[in-house]
């Protein structure tokens, strides 16, 4: 039986790993937007894409319950987030360019 200290340590490690993993698309988009400095609508569209990917992955677990557990979520989340960030921000970028011309 693990002691209370070991259980708390395991909890902190699992929590920090989950936070880093699930916030990675937002952090990558933050780094990209700081380097490139796109318009605000493009920035917000990228964050919306990352958040929508997280919502979709969470929905897989809730409706209906995911029988495989976390592995499917972990394999699908980052590629889905990258795809939706590119799609949402790309559409916003094209919309901004067309509106300016």
Beta strands, then each sheet from edge to edge (+ up, - down):
end
